[in-house]
Amino acid sequence: MHAPPPPDTGPEVVAGPPHEPYGRLFARFLRFGFHAWGGPVAQIDMLRKELVEDERWVGRSHFNRVLAVYQVLPGPEATELCVYFGTIARGRGGGVLAGLGFVLPGFVLMLALSWLYITYGIAPAFDAAFRGAQAAVVALIVRAVHRIGTHTMTDRWLWAIAGVSGIVSLLGVHFAITLALAGVAYVLVRRGHHAIAIALGIVVLAGVLGVAYVTDQGAAPSMAGAAEAGARTAASVPALFWSGLRAGLLTFGGAYTVIPFLQHDAVMARAWMTNAEFLDGLAMSGILPAPLIIFATFIGYFAGGLAGAVVITFAIFAPAFGFTLVGHELIERIVEHPGIRHFLYGVTAGVVGLIAATTMGLFRAAITGWPAGLIFLLVLVLLYRWPVKASVPIAVVGAAVLGALLMGR
């Protein structure tokens, strides 16, 4: 989730959306897609500036309420906002066209990069650049964990849930169990059952530690995955569809939260790729005008060719389209229910813990020497000291150049 928008000031004059032809509506959001640099905050600001501040499709307070709903729901908020604006302009058909227009440039560009990557590999001259970009991606994820945490962890209970979730994830518990328990724990806390919530956390930790001891797994099983040892497998189209759909339904709190779910399937469970290759896909998505989760296209192409790329991309964006097309007003009423809202807050805290655990494995894969460590630290400092919308692509490109200089032979 992102920082709340600034408070509304001044009178609101709402003109309403123009009744544009479908082609013009699609072209408008296609233009947004080509300018979608810098991550979700920059993308949302771009939509707010043109459609709310300049053209006044909706009032500022209404926009803030809509954005708040999408920050609670899973999926990339900028894509969901495009579907929403297209829907209020021209109905469900307009919503589909607006969402497709926004996603299409990033999809085509990522598909082209994926083809180049698979067809020609990484030339020796670019290997060091990619290793530098991998270090930058890990820094981006670390910064995202902190940013998401500070925006969503509004009390000590959510921090505790995130911590326990990270620990049990490192111990090998399936993320579905972790997130369900995280949501239940926070509902208990909000209803005043603090002792029961604490007991639940203790029982879960004790049970997981007991299983780890009995089975001699140790306290931190490998995060590498079978592909690291050469046991790579191809993916079926149904498997890619399910992986993308599940990830799309679990991206609470921002696009970076999709990383542990796709990493679990692509690297850990199904061995479609190694952690290093997974990081390469993330690095490429960081320099494209697109929602970050477009790196799913890379995973799909890598594991299942063109059909795999199309299927996993469709599946991962399906929830972002579906929630609005099915009925935004109904969903808005549902998420305002205290029990559901608190459950989702607990799930979001659990996701933050999962990202932190996943980052440890990605860190070990990317930071393999002092040059990569130096790039990681420099990018991390840049992201904290220069939090502007262009910092993400600049950080990735700059790290690639620095990697070529420091690690090239």
C-alpha positions as CSV (number, residue, x, y, z in Angstrom):
1,M,0.0,0.0,0.0
2,H,1.1,3.5,-0.6
3,A,1.1,6.7,1.4
4,P,-2.4,8.3,1.6
5,P,-3.0,11.1,-0.9
6,P,-2.8,14.7,0.3
7,P,-6.0,16.1,1.9
8,D,-8.5,17.7,-0.5
9,T,-8.6,21.5,-0.6
10,G,-10.9,23.9,-2.3
11,P,-14.3,23.3,-4.0
12,E,-14.7,20.3,-6.2
13,V,-16.1,20.8,-9.7
14,V,-16.8,17.5,-11.5
15,A,-17.2,17.5,-15.2
16,G,-17.6,13.7,-15.5
17,P,-15.8,11.5,-18.0
18,P,-16.1,12.4,-21.7
19,H,-18.2,10.1,-23.9
20,E,-15.1,9.1,-26.0
21,P,-15.3,6.6,-28.9
22,Y,-13.8,3.2,-27.9
23,G,-10.8,3.8,-30.1
24,R,-10.0,7.1,-28.6
25,L,-10.4,5.7,-25.1
26,F,-8.1,2.8,-25.9
27,A,-5.5,5.2,-27.4
28,R,-5.7,7.5,-24.3
29,F,-4.8,4.6,-21.9
30,L,-2.3,3.2,-24.4
31,R,-0.5,6.5,-24.0
32,F,-0.7,6.1,-20.3
33,G,0.9,2.7,-20.7
34,F,3.8,4.1,-22.7
35,H,4.5,6.7,-20.0
36,A,4.1,4.3,-17.0
37,W,7.6,4.7,-15.7
38,G,8.7,4.7,-12.1
39,G,6.4,2.3,-10.4
40,P,2.9,2.5,-9.0
41,V,3.2,5.8,-7.1
42,A,4.3,7.6,-10.3
43,Q,1.6,5.8,-12.4
44,I,-1.2,6.7,-10.0
45,D,0.0,10.3,-9.9
46,M,-0.1,10.4,-13.7
47,L,-3.7,9.2,-13.7
48,R,-4.7,11.6,-10.9
49,K,-3.1,14.6,-12.7
50,E,-4.9,14.2,-16.1
51,L,-8.2,12.5,-15.2
52,V,-8.9,14.1,-11.8
53,E,-7.1,17.4,-11.5
54,D,-7.1,18.5,-15.2
55,E,-10.2,16.9,-16.7
56,R,-12.2,16.3,-13.5
57,W,-13.7,12.9,-14.4
58,V,-14.4,12.4,-10.7
59,G,-13.9,14.6,-7.6
60,R,-10.7,14.4,-5.6
61,S,-12.5,13.0,-2.5
62,H,-14.2,10.3,-4.7
63,F,-10.8,9.4,-6.3
64,N,-9.3,9.0,-2.8
65,R,-12.0,6.7,-1.7
66,V,-11.7,4.6,-4.9
67,L,-7.9,4.4,-4.5
68,A,-8.3,3.4,-0.8
69,V,-10.5,0.4,-1.9
70,Y,-7.9,-0.8,-4.4
71,Q,-5.1,-0.4,-1.9
72,V,-7.0,-3.0,0.3
73,L,-7.8,-5.3,-2.6
74,P,-5.1,-7.4,-4.3
75,G,-3.6,-6.4,-7.7
76,P,-1.7,-3.4,-9.1
77,E,-3.6,-0.3,-8.1
78,A,-2.7,1.7,-11.3
79,T,-4.1,-1.0,-13.5
80,E,-7.3,-1.3,-11.4
81,L,-7.7,2.5,-11.6
82,C,-7.4,2.4,-15.4
83,V,-10.1,-0.3,-15.6
84,Y,-12.3,1.8,-13.2
85,F,-12.0,5.0,-15.3
86,G,-12.7,3.1,-18.5
87,T,-15.7,1.6,-16.9
88,I,-17.2,4.8,-15.7
89,A,-16.5,6.3,-19.2
90,R,-17.9,3.5,-21.4
91,G,-19.1,0.6,-19.3
92,R,-17.5,-2.7,-19.0
93,G,-16.2,-2.7,-22.6
94,G,-14.5,0.6,-21.9
95,G,-13.0,-0.9,-18.7
96,V,-11.5,-3.8,-20.6
97,L,-10.1,-1.5,-23.3
98,A,-8.6,1.0,-20.8
99,G,-6.9,-1.8,-18.8
100,L,-5.6,-3.5,-22.0
101,G,-4.3,-0.2,-23.3
102,F,-2.4,0.4,-20.0
103,V,-0.9,-3.1,-19.8
104,L,-0.1,-3.7,-23.5
105,P,3.1,-1.6,-24.0
106,G,4.8,-3.3,-21.0
107,F,3.7,-6.7,-22.1
108,V,5.0,-6.3,-25.7
109,L,8.3,-4.9,-24.5
110,M,8.8,-7.6,-21.9
111,L,7.9,-10.3,-24.4
112,A,10.5,-8.9,-26.8
113,L,13.1,-8.8,-24.0
114,S,12.2,-12.4,-23.0
115,W,12.6,-13.6,-26.6
116,L,16.1,-12.0,-26.8
117,Y,17.1,-13.4,-23.4
118,I,16.0,-16.9,-24.3
119,T,17.2,-16.9,-27.9
120,Y,20.6,-15.3,-27.5
121,G,21.3,-15.7,-23.8
122,I,23.4,-13.2,-22.0
123,A,26.5,-12.3,-24.0
124,P,29.7,-12.3,-22.0
125,A,30.0,-8.6,-22.4
126,F,26.6,-8.1,-20.7
127,D,26.9,-10.8,-18.0
128,A,28.5,-8.4,-15.5
129,A,25.9,-5.7,-16.3
130,F,23.1,-8.2,-15.5
131,R,24.9,-9.1,-12.2
132,G,25.0,-5.4,-11.3
133,A,21.3,-5.1,-12.2
134,Q,20.5,-8.1,-10.0
135,A,22.1,-6.4,-7.0
136,A,20.0,-3.3,-7.7
137,V,16.8,-5.4,-7.8
138,V,17.5,-6.8,-4.3
139,A,18.0,-3.3,-3.0
140,L,14.7,-2.3,-4.6
141,I,13.0,-5.2,-2.9
142,V,14.5,-4.3,0.5
143,R,13.4,-0.7,0.1
144,A,9.9,-1.9,-0.9
145,V,9.6,-4.1,2.2
146,H,10.4,-1.1,4.3
147,R,8.1,1.2,2.4
148,I,5.2,-1.2,2.5
149,G,5.8,-2.0,6.1
150,T,5.7,1.6,7.2
151,H,2.5,2.3,5.3
152,T,0.6,-0.8,6.4
153,M,2.0,-1.7,9.8
154,T,0.0,0.7,11.9
155,D,0.4,-1.1,15.2
156,R,2.8,-3.5,17.0
157,W,0.5,-6.5,16.4
158,L,0.9,-6.2,12.6
159,W,4.7,-6.0,13.0
160,A,4.6,-9.2,15.2
161,I,2.4,-11.0,12.6
162,A,4.9,-10.0,9.9
163,G,7.8,-11.3,12.0
164,V,6.2,-14.6,12.7
165,S,5.1,-15.0,9.1
166,G,8.7,-14.5,7.9
167,I,10.1,-17.0,10.4
168,V,7.6,-19.8,9.5
169,S,8.2,-19.1,5.8
170,L,11.9,-19.6,6.2
171,L,11.1,-22.9,8.0
172,G,9.2,-24.1,5.0
173,V,5.5,-23.5,5.8
174,H,3.3,-23.1,2.7
175,F,2.4,-19.4,2.2
176,A,-1.4,-20.2,2.0
177,I,-1.3,-21.5,5.6
178,T,0.8,-18.6,6.7
179,L,-1.4,-15.9,5.2
180,A,-4.7,-17.5,6.5
181,L,-3.3,-17.6,10.0
182,A,-2.0,-14.1,9.7
183,G,-5.5,-12.8,8.8
184,V,-7.2,-14.8,11.6
185,A,-4.6,-13.6,14.2
186,Y,-5.3,-9.9,13.4
187,V,-9.1,-10.4,13.5
188,L,-8.6,-11.9,17.0
189,V,-6.5,-8.9,18.0
190,R,-9.0,-6.4,16.8
191,R,-11.8,-8.1,18.6
192,G,-9.8,-7.9,21.9
193,H,-8.7,-11.6,22.0
194,H,-5.0,-10.7,22.5
195,A,-4.2,-13.8,24.5
196,I,-5.7,-16.1,21.9
197,A,-3.8,-14.4,19.1
198,I,-0.5,-14.7,21.1
199,A,-1.2,-18.4,21.8
200,L,-1.9,-19.0,18.1
201,G,1.5,-17.5,17.2
202,I,3.3,-19.6,19.9
203,V,1.6,-22.8,18.8
204,V,2.4,-22.2,15.1
205,L,6.1,-21.4,15.9
206,A,6.4,-24.4,18.2
207,G,4.8,-26.8,15.8
208,V,6.9,-25.7,12.9
209,L,10.1,-25.8,14.9
210,G,9.1,-29.3,16.2
211,V,8.6,-30.6,12.7
212,A,11.8,-29.0,11.5
213,Y,13.7,-30.7,14.4
214,V,12.1,-34.1,13.9
215,T,12.7,-34.2,10.2
216,D,16.2,-32.7,10.6
217,Q,15.5,-29.9,8.2
218,G,17.4,-27.3,10.3
219,A,16.3,-23.8,11.0
220,A,16.7,-22.4,7.5
221,P,16.1,-24.8,4.6
222,S,17.7,-23.8,1.3
223,M,15.9,-21.1,-0.7
224,A,17.7,-22.1,-3.9
225,G,15.4,-24.6,-5.5
226,A,16.0,-27.6,-7.7
227,A,16.8,-25.6,-10.8
228,E,20.0,-24.4,-9.1
229,A,21.2,-28.0,-9.1
230,G,20.3,-28.5,-12.8
231,A,17.0,-30.2,-12.3
232,R,15.1,-27.7,-14.4
233,T,11.6,-28.6,-15.6
234,A,9.2,-27.2,-18.3
235,A,5.9,-25.8,-17.3
236,S,2.4,-26.7,-18.5
237,V,0.0,-24.1,-19.6
238,P,-2.5,-24.9,-16.7
239,A,0.3,-24.7,-14.2
240,L,1.3,-21.3,-15.4
241,F,-2.3,-20.1,-15.4
242,W,-2.8,-21.2,-11.8
243,S,0.5,-19.7,-10.7
244,G,-0.4,-16.4,-12.3
245,L,-4.0,-16.3,-11.0
246,R,-3.0,-17.2,-7.5
247,A,-0.3,-14.6,-7.5
248,G,-2.7,-12.0,-8.8
249,L,-5.1,-12.8,-6.0
250,L,-2.5,-12.4,-3.3
251,T,-0.7,-9.2,-4.3
252,F,-1.8,-7.2,-1.2
253,G,0.0,-4.0,-0.5
254,G,1.7,-3.3,-3.8
255,A,3.3,-5.0,-6.8
256,Y,6.4,-6.1,-4.9
257,T,4.2,-8.4,-2.8
258,V,3.8,-10.7,-5.8
259,I,7.5,-11.7,-5.7
260,P,7.4,-14.4,-3.0
261,F,4.5,-16.2,-4.7
262,L,6.0,-16.3,-8.2
263,Q,9.5,-17.1,-6.7
264,H,7.9,-20.0,-4.8
265,D,6.5,-21.5,-8.0
266,A,9.2,-20.6,-10.5
267,V,12.2,-21.4,-8.4
268,M,11.4,-23.4,-5.3
269,A,8.4,-25.7,-6.1
270,R,8.6,-26.3,-9.8
271,A,12.2,-25.5,-10.8
272,W,11.3,-23.5,-13.9
273,M,14.3,-21.3,-13.4
274,T,17.1,-20.4,-11.0
275,N,17.1,-17.4,-8.6
276,A,19.6,-15.6,-10.8
277,E,17.3,-16.0,-13.8
278,F,14.3,-14.9,-11.7
279,L,16.3,-11.7,-10.7
280,D,17.1,-11.1,-14.4
281,G,13.4,-11.0,-15.2
282,L,12.8,-8.6,-12.3
283,A,15.7,-6.4,-13.5
284,M,14.2,-6.1,-17.0
285,S,10.8,-5.2,-15.6
286,G,12.4,-2.4,-13.6
287,I,13.4,-0.5,-16.7
288,L,10.0,-0.9,-18.6
289,P,7.0,1.4,-18.5
290,A,4.7,-1.1,-16.9
291,P,3.4,-2.5,-13.6
292,L,6.2,-4.4,-11.9
293,I,4.2,-7.6,-12.1
294,I,4.8,-7.7,-15.8
295,F,7.9,-9.7,-15.0
296,A,5.4,-12.6,-14.9
297,T,5.5,-12.5,-18.7
298,F,9.2,-13.3,-18.5
299,I,8.5,-16.3,-16.3
300,G,5.8,-17.5,-18.6
301,Y,8.0,-17.2,-21.7
302,F,11.0,-18.8,-20.0
303,A,9.0,-21.8,-18.7
304,G,6.3,-22.2,-21.5
305,G,7.1,-20.2,-24.6
306,L,4.7,-17.7,-26.1
307,A,1.6,-19.5,-24.9
308,G,3.0,-19.6,-21.4
309,A,3.8,-15.8,-21.5
310,V,0.2,-15.0,-22.7
311,V,-1.5,-17.3,-20.2
312,I,0.4,-16.2,-17.1
313,T,0.1,-12.5,-18.0
314,F,-3.7,-12.9,-18.5
315,A,-4.0,-14.8,-15.2
316,I,-2.0,-12.4,-13.1
317,F,-3.9,-9.4,-14.3
318,A,-7.4,-11.1,-14.3
319,P,-8.2,-10.1,-10.7
320,A,-7.3,-6.4,-11.3
321,F,-9.8,-6.4,-14.2
322,G,-12.4,-8.6,-12.5
323,F,-12.8,-6.8,-9.2
324,T,-13.9,-3.6,-11.0
325,L,-15.8,-5.2,-13.9
326,V,-17.8,-7.4,-11.5
327,G,-18.9,-4.5,-9.4
328,H,-16.8,-1.8,-7.8
329,E,-19.6,-0.5,-5.6
330,L,-20.3,-4.0,-4.2
331,I,-16.6,-4.6,-3.4
332,E,-16.4,-1.2,-1.8
333,R,-19.2,-2.2,0.6
334,I,-17.6,-5.6,1.3
335,V,-14.2,-4.3,2.2
336,E,-15.7,-1.8,4.6
337,H,-16.9,-4.6,6.7
338,P,-14.6,-4.5,9.8
339,G,-14.0,-8.3,10.0
340,I,-13.0,-8.5,6.3
341,R,-10.9,-5.4,6.4
342,H,-9.0,-6.5,9.5
343,F,-8.5,-10.0,8.0
344,L,-7.0,-8.3,4.9
345,Y,-4.7,-6.1,7.0
346,G,-3.4,-9.2,8.7
347,V,-2.9,-10.9,5.4
348,T,-0.9,-7.8,4.2
349,A,1.3,-8.0,7.3
350,G,1.9,-11.7,6.5
351,V,2.8,-10.9,2.9
352,V,5.4,-8.4,4.2
353,G,7.0,-11.2,6.2
354,L,7.0,-13.4,3.2
355,I,8.7,-10.8,1.1
356,A,11.4,-10.4,3.8
357,A,12.0,-14.1,3.9
358,T,12.2,-14.4,0.1
359,T,14.6,-11.4,-0.1
360,M,17.1,-13.4,2.0
361,G,17.3,-16.1,-0.7
362,L,17.5,-13.6,-3.5
363,F,20.2,-11.7,-1.6
364,R,22.3,-14.8,-1.4
365,A,21.9,-15.4,-5.1
366,A,22.8,-11.9,-6.2
367,I,25.3,-10.6,-3.7
368,T,28.3,-12.9,-4.4
369,G,31.2,-10.6,-4.0
370,W,32.3,-7.1,-2.9
371,P,31.4,-5.4,-6.2
372,A,27.8,-6.7,-6.0
373,G,27.6,-5.7,-2.3
374,L,28.9,-2.2,-3.1
375,I,26.3,-1.8,-5.9
376,F,23.6,-3.0,-3.5
377,L,24.5,-0.4,-0.8
378,L,24.8,2.4,-3.4
379,V,21.4,1.7,-4.9
380,L,19.8,1.4,-1.4
381,V,21.2,4.8,-0.4
382,L,20.0,6.3,-3.7
383,L,16.5,4.9,-3.2
384,Y,16.3,6.4,0.3
385,R,17.9,9.7,-0.5
386,W,16.3,10.3,-4.0
387,P,12.7,8.9,-3.8
388,V,11.5,10.3,-7.1
389,K,9.5,8.5,-9.8
390,A,12.5,8.0,-12.1
391,S,14.7,6.4,-9.4
392,V,13.7,2.8,-10.2
393,P,14.8,2.7,-13.9
394,I,17.7,4.9,-13.2
395,A,18.9,2.7,-10.3
396,V,18.6,-0.5,-12.5
397,V,20.4,1.0,-15.5
398,G,23.0,2.7,-13.4
399,A,23.7,-0.5,-11.5
400,A,24.1,-2.4,-14.8
401,V,26.7,0.1,-16.0
402,L,28.5,0.0,-12.7
403,G,28.4,-3.8,-12.8
404,A,30.0,-3.8,-16.2
405,L,32.8,-1.6,-14.9
406,L,33.4,-3.4,-11.7
407,M,32.8,-7.0,-12.6
408,G,33.5,-7.1,-16.3
409,R,36.6,-8.9,-17.6
